[in-house]
């Protein structure tokens, strides 16, 4: 099952909010022509929406709606360094071994 770590959710929230806050700051500046007010609104918006995004991500991490998981294979075979024609033989042998193991179980 796939699950995001808290640190990944926080990193995503921060990078998204940087972009959003820059846009908000610029929009406020266009309407007010007041730099200090624009920066203040952008700063408050930045901090508040990071927290809201993090909370939103944590809630959605617990909701299975639309999430698909791949079944885990019975076992994994290391394929590092296997190339070309070797790989075809290697994967064919892997498929045979997996099929054999499933018939035994």
N, CA and C atoms as an extended XYZ file, in Angstrom:
315
Properties=species:S:1:pos:R:3:atomname:S:1:resname:S:1:resid:I:1 pbc="F F F"
N         0.840       -1.182        0.000 N   UNK     1
C         0.000        0.000        0.000 CA  UNK     1
C         0.885        1.247        0.000 C   UNK     1
N         0.486        2.232       -0.760 N   UNK     2
C         1.243        3.475       -0.869 CA  UNK     2
C         0.766        4.466        0.176 C   UNK     2
N         1.699        5.082        0.859 N   UNK     3
C         1.378        6.104        1.843 CA  UNK     3
C         2.501        7.134        1.842 C   UNK     3
N         2.135        8.398        1.851 N   UNK     4
C         3.145        9.449        1.865 CA  UNK     4
C         3.603        9.725        3.290 C   UNK     4
N         4.876       10.056        3.422 N   UNK     5
C         5.402       10.424        4.727 CA  UNK     5
C         4.963       11.851        5.058 C   UNK     5
N         5.012       12.187        6.325 N   UNK     6
C         4.675       13.550        6.747 CA  UNK     6
C         5.631       14.559        6.126 C   UNK     6
N         6.906       14.213        6.051 N   UNK     7
C         7.888       15.155        5.493 CA  UNK     7
C         7.636       15.410        4.008 C   UNK     7
N         7.202       14.394        3.265 N   UNK     8
C         6.876       14.597        1.852 CA  UNK     8
C         5.667       15.515        1.710 C   UNK     8
N         4.651       15.302        2.526 N   UNK     9
C         3.466       16.168        2.477 CA  UNK     9
C         3.833       17.615        2.817 C   UNK     9
N         4.710       17.791        3.791 N   UNK    10
C         5.141       19.141        4.175 CA  UNK    10
C         5.931       19.791        3.038 C   UNK    10
N         6.828       19.042        2.409 N   UNK    11
C         7.609       19.587        1.292 CA  UNK    11
C         6.703       19.993        0.134 C   UNK    11
N         5.720       19.167       -0.183 N   UNK    12
C         4.777       19.501       -1.242 CA  UNK    12
C         3.987       20.747       -0.882 C   UNK    12
N         3.553       20.836        0.361 N   UNK    13
C         2.783       21.993        0.806 CA  UNK    13
C         3.599       23.282        0.684 C   UNK    13
N         4.846       23.234        1.092 N   UNK    14
C         5.691       24.434        1.058 CA  UNK    14
C         5.930       24.895       -0.376 C   UNK    14
N         6.301       23.972       -1.268 N   UNK    15
C         6.578       24.384       -2.644 CA  UNK    15
C         5.326       24.908       -3.337 C   UNK    15
N         4.190       24.288       -3.086 N   UNK    16
C         2.944       24.769       -3.671 CA  UNK    16
C         2.578       26.139       -3.125 C   UNK    16
N         2.769       26.320       -1.826 N   UNK    17
C         2.397       27.593       -1.212 CA  UNK    17
C         3.315       28.722       -1.643 C   UNK    17
N         4.575       28.442       -1.876 N   UNK    18
C         5.481       29.493       -2.368 CA  UNK    18
C         4.915       30.054       -3.665 C   UNK    18
N         4.546       29.176       -4.581 N   UNK    19
C         3.976       29.634       -5.845 CA  UNK    19
C         2.664       30.384       -5.633 C   UNK    19
N         1.794       29.830       -4.815 N   UNK    20
C         0.503       30.471       -4.552 CA  UNK    20
C         0.644       31.807       -3.857 C   UNK    20
N         1.559       31.898       -2.914 N   UNK    21
C         1.748       33.144       -2.171 CA  UNK    21
C         2.364       34.243       -3.025 C   UNK    21
N         3.249       33.864       -3.930 N   UNK    22
C         3.794       34.849       -4.859 CA  UNK    22
C         2.665       35.421       -5.707 C   UNK    22
N         1.791       34.545       -6.205 N   UNK    23
C         0.652       35.004       -7.007 CA  UNK    23
C        -0.262       35.916       -6.195 C   UNK    23
N        -0.580       35.530       -4.957 N   UNK    24
C        -1.446       36.342       -4.114 CA  UNK    24
C        -0.822       37.698       -3.824 C   UNK    24
N         0.458       37.707       -3.490 N   UNK    25
C         1.157       38.960       -3.199 CA  UNK    25
C         1.108       39.900       -4.407 C   UNK    25
N         1.349       39.350       -5.581 N   UNK    26
C         1.301       40.172       -6.795 CA  UNK    26
C        -0.103       40.698       -7.076 C   UNK    26
N        -1.109       39.859       -6.874 N   UNK    27
C        -2.489       40.296       -7.099 CA  UNK    27
C        -2.864       41.416       -6.131 C   UNK    27
N        -2.529       41.251       -4.852 N   UNK    28
C        -2.828       42.290       -3.864 CA  UNK    28
C        -2.096       43.586       -4.230 C   UNK    28
N        -0.860       43.468       -4.668 N   UNK    29
C        -0.101       44.660       -5.053 CA  UNK    29
C        -0.735       45.367       -6.255 C   UNK    29
N        -1.205       44.598       -7.232 N   UNK    30
C        -1.852       45.193       -8.410 CA  UNK    30
C        -3.077       45.998       -7.993 C   UNK    30
N        -3.835       45.489       -7.037 N   UNK    31
C        -5.055       46.185       -6.616 CA  UNK    31
C        -4.808       47.327       -5.638 C   UNK    31
N        -3.784       47.200       -4.781 N   UNK    32
C        -3.588       48.210       -3.739 CA  UNK    32
C        -2.415       49.144       -4.005 C   UNK    32
N        -1.433       48.679       -4.764 N   UNK    33
C        -0.183       49.423       -4.987 CA  UNK    33
C         0.537       49.708       -3.659 C   UNK    33
N         0.297       48.857       -2.666 N   UNK    34
C         0.938       49.003       -1.346 CA  UNK    34
C         1.786       47.748       -1.098 C   UNK    34
N         3.092       47.920       -1.166 N   UNK    35
C         4.016       46.794       -1.046 CA  UNK    35
C         3.919       46.113        0.316 C   UNK    35
N         3.903       46.898        1.395 N   UNK    36
C         3.865       46.320        2.750 CA  UNK    36
C         2.583       45.513        2.957 C   UNK    36
N         1.454       46.058        2.528 N   UNK    37
C         0.179       45.337        2.663 CA  UNK    37
C         0.213       44.047        1.835 C   UNK    37
N         0.770       44.127        0.639 N   UNK    38
C         0.853       42.947       -0.228 CA  UNK    38
C         1.701       41.851        0.402 C   UNK    38
N         2.856       42.238        0.957 N   UNK    39
C         3.727       41.260        1.611 CA  UNK    39
C         3.089       40.677        2.864 C   UNK    39
N         2.357       41.497        3.606 N   UNK    40
C         1.685       41.015        4.818 CA  UNK    40
C         0.613       39.991        4.472 C   UNK    40
N        -0.207       40.305        3.484 N   UNK    41
C        -1.253       39.366        3.064 CA  UNK    41
C        -0.615       38.079        2.544 C   UNK    41
N         0.429       38.187        1.728 N   UNK    42
C         1.111       37.013        1.200 CA  UNK    42
C         1.716       36.155        2.302 C   UNK    42
N         2.281       36.799        3.331 N   UNK    43
C         2.882       36.053        4.440 CA  UNK    43
C         1.856       35.307        5.273 C   UNK    43
N         0.759       35.976        5.616 N   UNK    44
C        -0.304       35.327        6.404 CA  UNK    44
C        -0.917       34.181        5.601 C   UNK    44
N        -1.148       34.441        4.328 N   UNK    45
C        -1.734       33.423        3.466 CA  UNK    45
C        -0.801       32.222        3.342 C   UNK    45
N         0.497       32.470        3.218 N   UNK    46
C         1.495       31.407        3.110 CA  UNK    46
C         1.437       30.472        4.311 C   UNK    46
N         1.501       31.027        5.499 N   UNK    47
C         1.532       30.201        6.714 CA  UNK    47
C         0.217       29.466        6.963 C   UNK    47
N        -0.890       30.150        6.790 N   UNK    48
C        -2.178       29.513        7.082 CA  UNK    48
C        -2.486       28.390        6.088 C   UNK    48
N        -2.174       28.601        4.837 N   UNK    49
C        -2.525       27.588        3.848 CA  UNK    49
C        -1.574       26.397        3.858 C   UNK    49
N        -0.365       26.549        4.373 N   UNK    50
C         0.505       25.371        4.546 CA  UNK    50
C        -0.146       24.421        5.541 C   UNK    50
N        -0.603       24.962        6.644 N   UNK    51
C        -1.261       24.121        7.645 CA  UNK    51
C        -2.520       23.461        7.111 C   UNK    51
N        -3.311       24.204        6.380 N   UNK    52
C        -4.538       23.642        5.812 CA  UNK    52
C        -4.234       22.568        4.769 C   UNK    52
N        -3.211       22.792        3.959 N   UNK    53
C        -2.842       21.793        2.949 CA  UNK    53
C        -2.330       20.520        3.619 C   UNK    53
N        -1.505       20.666        4.627 N   UNK    54
C        -0.981       19.502        5.339 CA  UNK    54
C        -2.136       18.692        5.934 C   UNK    54
N        -3.090       19.381        6.570 N   UNK    55
C        -4.241       18.704        7.149 CA  UNK    55
C        -5.052       17.997        6.060 C   UNK    55
N        -5.249       18.667        4.963 N   UNK    56
C        -5.972       18.101        3.827 CA  UNK    56
C        -5.279       16.831        3.318 C   UNK    56
N        -3.959       16.866        3.164 N   UNK    57
C        -3.203       15.700        2.710 CA  UNK    57
C        -3.317       14.538        3.696 C   UNK    57
N        -3.226       14.812        4.986 N   UNK    58
C        -3.313       13.755        5.997 CA  UNK    58
C        -4.693       13.104        5.971 C   UNK    58
N        -5.732       13.892        5.802 N   UNK    59
C        -7.088       13.334        5.738 CA  UNK    59
C        -7.229       12.460        4.489 C   UNK    59
N        -6.810       12.980        3.337 N   UNK    60
C        -6.925       12.215        2.096 CA  UNK    60
C        -6.042       10.977        2.090 C   UNK    60
N        -4.973       10.962        2.842 N   UNK    61
C        -4.120        9.779        2.928 CA  UNK    61
C        -4.866        8.609        3.565 C   UNK    61
N        -5.886        8.909        4.337 N   UNK    62
C        -6.666        7.875        5.020 CA  UNK    62
C        -7.904        7.441        4.228 C   UNK    62
N        -8.195        8.115        3.129 N   UNK    63
C        -9.381        7.805        2.334 CA  UNK    63
C        -8.970        6.943        1.142 C   UNK    63
N        -9.538        5.741        1.022 N   UNK    64
C        -9.130        4.848       -0.058 CA  UNK    64
C        -9.755        5.172       -1.420 C   UNK    64
N       -10.657        6.110       -1.496 N   UNK    65
C       -11.364        6.444       -2.732 CA  UNK    65
C       -10.401        6.690       -3.888 C   UNK    65
N       -10.511        5.888       -4.937 N   UNK    66
C        -9.710        6.065       -6.129 CA  UNK    66
C        -8.276        5.595       -6.044 C   UNK    66
N        -7.885        5.029       -4.942 N   UNK    67
C        -6.508        4.552       -4.777 CA  UNK    67
C        -6.440        3.087       -5.196 C   UNK    67
N        -5.469        2.784       -6.031 N   UNK    68
C        -5.280        1.419       -6.497 CA  UNK    68
C        -3.928        0.928       -6.007 C   UNK    68
N        -3.897       -0.295       -5.571 N   UNK    69
C        -2.626       -0.872       -5.136 CA  UNK    69
C        -2.317       -2.079       -5.995 C   UNK    69
N        -1.058       -2.249       -6.271 N   UNK    70
C        -0.596       -3.403       -7.033 CA  UNK    70
C        -0.353       -4.539       -6.053 C   UNK    70
N        -0.776       -5.742       -6.410 N   UNK    71
C        -0.468       -6.865       -5.521 CA  UNK    71
C         1.035       -7.106       -5.482 C   UNK    71
N         1.539       -7.438       -4.323 N   UNK    72
C         2.967       -7.709       -4.166 CA  UNK    72
C         3.296       -9.053       -4.786 C   UNK    72
N         4.431       -9.131       -5.488 N   UNK    73
C         4.823      -10.447       -6.024 CA  UNK    73
C         5.185      -11.380       -4.879 C   UNK    73
N         5.107      -12.676       -5.162 N   UNK    74
C         5.448      -13.662       -4.139 CA  UNK    74
C         6.899      -13.535       -3.717 C   UNK    74
N         7.756      -13.155       -4.649 N   UNK    75
C         9.156      -12.954       -4.333 CA  UNK    75
C         9.766      -12.061       -5.403 C   UNK    75
N        10.904      -11.486       -5.103 N   UNK    76
C        11.587      -10.600       -6.040 CA  UNK    76
C        12.930      -11.214       -6.401 C   UNK    76
N        13.321      -11.071       -7.664 N   UNK    77
C        14.625      -11.537       -8.120 CA  UNK    77
C        15.423      -10.317       -8.540 C   UNK    77
N        16.649      -10.215       -8.068 N   UNK    78
C        17.516       -9.093       -8.396 CA  UNK    78
C        17.902       -9.147       -9.863 C   UNK    78
N        17.659       -8.053      -10.597 N   UNK    79
C        17.970       -8.017      -12.029 CA  UNK    79
C        19.060       -7.015      -12.352 C   UNK    79
N        19.779       -6.528      -11.351 N   UNK    80
C        20.843       -5.570      -11.589 CA  UNK    80
C        21.935       -6.215      -12.429 C   UNK    80
N        22.344       -5.545      -13.491 N   UNK    81
C        23.406       -6.052      -14.339 CA  UNK    81
C        22.937       -6.992      -15.435 C   UNK    81
N        21.634       -7.287      -15.500 N   UNK    82
C        21.100       -8.173      -16.523 CA  UNK    82
C        20.662       -7.311      -17.700 C   UNK    82
N        21.220       -7.592      -18.897 N   UNK    83
C        20.903       -6.769      -20.063 CA  UNK    83
C        20.638       -7.634      -21.285 C   UNK    83
N        20.039       -7.019      -22.313 N   UNK    84
C        19.868       -7.640      -23.620 CA  UNK    84
C        19.205       -8.991      -23.591 C   UNK    84
N        19.797       -9.955      -24.350 N   UNK    85
C        19.240      -11.299      -24.452 CA  UNK    85
C        19.219      -11.985      -23.090 C   UNK    85
N        20.181      -11.614      -22.239 N   UNK    86
C        20.197      -12.172      -20.876 CA  UNK    86
C        18.881      -11.871      -20.176 C   UNK    86
N        18.388      -10.640      -20.360 N   UNK    87
C        17.184      -10.242      -19.632 CA  UNK    87
C        15.985      -11.075      -20.057 C   UNK    87
N        15.875      -11.384      -21.357 N   UNK    88
C        14.753      -12.203      -21.816 CA  UNK    88
C        14.789      -13.573      -21.169 C   UNK    88
N        15.969      -14.192      -21.143 N   UNK    89
C        16.103      -15.499      -20.499 CA  UNK    89
C        15.843      -15.391      -18.997 C   UNK    89
N        16.372      -14.329      -18.404 N   UNK    90
C        16.235      -14.125      -16.965 CA  UNK    90
C        14.765      -13.968      -16.579 C   UNK    90
N        14.033      -13.131      -17.325 N   UNK    91
C        12.636      -12.900      -16.983 CA  UNK    91
C        11.774      -14.109      -17.316 C   UNK    91
N        12.113      -14.842      -18.370 N   UNK    92
C        11.372      -16.070      -18.684 CA  UNK    92
C        11.559      -17.076      -17.549 C   UNK    92
N        12.784      -17.200      -17.054 N   UNK    93
C        13.055      -18.107      -15.937 CA  UNK    93
C        12.323      -17.645      -14.682 C   UNK    93
N        12.269      -16.345      -14.476 N   UNK    94
C        11.566      -15.783      -13.332 CA  UNK    94
C        10.077      -16.103      -13.416 C   UNK    94
N         9.484      -15.933      -14.614 N   UNK    95
C         8.065      -16.243      -14.798 CA  UNK    95
C         7.784      -17.715      -14.543 C   UNK    95
N         8.668      -18.578      -15.044 N   UNK    96
C         8.499      -20.019      -14.829 CA  UNK    96
C         8.582      -20.359      -13.340 C   UNK    96
N         9.556      -19.780      -12.664 N   UNK    97
C         9.725      -20.055      -11.228 CA  UNK    97
C         8.519      -19.558      -10.441 C   UNK    97
N         7.997      -18.414      -10.814 N   UNK    98
C         6.834      -17.864      -10.121 CA  UNK    98
C         5.608      -18.733      -10.365 C   UNK    98
N         5.389      -19.159      -11.614 N   UNK    99
C         4.253      -20.025      -11.933 CA  UNK    99
C         4.369      -21.359      -11.187 C   UNK    99
N         5.581      -21.893      -11.144 N   UNK   100
C         5.810      -23.150      -10.434 CA  UNK   100
C         5.507      -22.997       -8.944 C   UNK   100
N         5.928      -21.907       -8.389 N   UNK   101
C         5.712      -21.669       -6.958 CA  UNK   101
C         4.219      -21.529       -6.643 C   UNK   101
N         3.492      -20.911       -7.542 N   UNK   102
C         2.043      -20.743       -7.321 CA  UNK   102
C         1.295      -22.049       -7.422 C   UNK   102
N         1.736      -22.965       -8.274 N   UNK   103
C         1.062      -24.261       -8.379 CA  UNK   103
C         1.344      -25.138       -7.174 C   UNK   103
N         2.489      -24.947       -6.553 N   UNK   104
C         2.861      -25.717       -5.365 CA  UNK   104
C         2.062      -25.254       -4.156 C   UNK   104
N         1.797      -23.959       -4.049 N   UNK   105
C         1.117      -23.390       -2.872 CA  UNK   105
C        -0.299      -23.858       -2.767 C   UNK   105
